[in-house]
Amino acid sequence: MNINKYGLKFDNDRIGQLVKEETYAYDMGRCVIDSPEKAAELIEFVFDGSNLTQEVFWLITLNSARRVSGIFEVSVGTLMCSLVHPREVFSRAILAGAASIIIAHNHPSGTLDISENDREVTRRIRQAGEIIGIRLDDHVVIADGGFVSAY
């Protein structure tokens, strides 16, 4: 199965549209993302997430069968933080027709400790998803080739 990495760009009328940036051949058996392990594996496969020097925030969109419908880089931050807002997450999820989402980010420091800010981001995105009907399945933090669920 192919996994599509998308970006979000404006058309001539300044309306956001999904733009396919890259396609990755991915083992069919791994395309159902039903665990934080599989989400972390996908982020590593597409973005090499544990080896980046800046904090990056990603989104995996899933259909109702929990198959990947798209993967996005939502924001790139600094060594210690990445800004993210539910608006940026759900604009992509809605355009991708997501039934649910998994969010992820890396810790360039190498630590898998969950910060209070990580918990707050998870809470805000979960609440926004409940309102619009797109479930947050997990928030995965990646560092030094390992991962932990912040959910």
Secondary structure, DSSP 8 states (H G I E B T S, - for coil): -EEEEEEEEE-TTS-EEEEEEEEEE--GGGSB--SHHHHHHHHHHHH-GGG-SS-EEEEEEE-TTSBEEEEEEEEE--SS-----HHHHHHHHHHTT-SEEEEEEE-TT------HHHHHHHHHHHHHHHHHT-EEEEEEEEETTEEEE--
